[in-house]
């Protein structure tokens, strides 16, 4: 079995933590069994292994998530990076081409596709093994996971079951897209399941049929022609066109952690010198990424979140509309993380002529070298707060250490290399 994880998207449903450069699946707000902080993607990766699935994992994502995935899962993880975002069908098609033509996976091997940001019990991942068996046994061309609903939700599509193929394997009659509440209640009463977006099929089912994909002789060719693939979901393009569908039900915990009211149901407040909740009326949660204290006094049913990008104070029952309100805030993300370190804006001085002078704090991890840094708007003054290493400007290298101050001219590229962790303040030179 080949496991293909879909890691896409970015957005502001969990603002101010999530943004254009920091997707929700990388937020380390969950706790592992050992008590350490982990992200959604780290949790899914761990649970797949704990379920006894030992095959190689491949992650389909976009180029902007490459470093985040490598930082959290290691640099050896298989990544298939879209050259542009084009929905789940082209992403899965590109990844399957990679598996066959780059990794030499045979066409009769089963591929199981699932989202990387699911929050579920270990049995969810064991269900993947049962889905593989459906394909290996020839019981269907495509196997789906049906989530047993706990309410008539309007947020999910539904799988309509038919007769049992065997115990715990059900033939699929059809689908119902996200219904209104009355229709959802009717579907639940009739025994329909939520569609969890999990698919199993043989690699050849997708790659050999030219009604899905044109013939391709190399992964590089598929990558080059990626923009010509139909921009649509895998459900519409493949699953709903399949005449031989089966479903394996899963009835355990399953949540979409895409909103604060859901996320706070699975996290706990951690003791901290910068977080204090007093005279608590219940269900208040504080997440604080800043080094200043946050005090909540006499609060109830609230999320209070402070980060480098902003501060959110909200009633949890009003978080479903957060995205539309956060989009009105046009400020760019102030913190970025890289394999080599991080950079964030700690202050912005607004000058009398209206221009801005941002002060950056750059951290280069010991033994690492930064990406190429380039300032096109002005020259910059670099102050080494602590650590030591060298700076490479064009082809010249110079040793630097704590206390050094140097200027880099406008439009000149440079790199910072650290022997030990090095912290650098960068301030633009204002005329």
JOSUL-V478790 format. One record per helix or strand. SS is the DSSP state (H for helix, E for strand). FROM is the first residue (numbers start at 0). TO is the last residue. If there is no record, write none. Layout:
ss=(SS | SS)
from=(FROM | FROM)
to=(TO | TO)
This chain:
ss=(E | H | E | E | H | E | H | E | H | E | E | H | E | E | E | H | E | H | H | H | H | H | E | E | H | E | E | E | E | E | E | H | E | E | E | E | E | E | E | E | E | E | E)
from=(1 | 23 | 29 | 36 | 39 | 56 | 62 | 77 | 86 | 109 | 117 | 121 | 141 | 157 | 168 | 180 | 192 | 202 | 218 | 225 | 233 | 238 | 244 | 253 | 259 | 271 | 274 | 283 | 293 | 301 | 309 | 315 | 334 | 340 | 355 | 368 | 372 | 379 | 387 | 395 | 404 | 413 | 421)
to=(5 | 25 | 30 | 37 | 49 | 61 | 72 | 81 | 100 | 114 | 119 | 135 | 146 | 165 | 175 | 188 | 201 | 206 | 223 | 227 | 236 | 240 | 249 | 255 | 262 | 271 | 277 | 287 | 296 | 306 | 314 | 325 | 337 | 349 | 363 | 368 | 372 | 385 | 392 | 400 | 407 | 417 | 427)
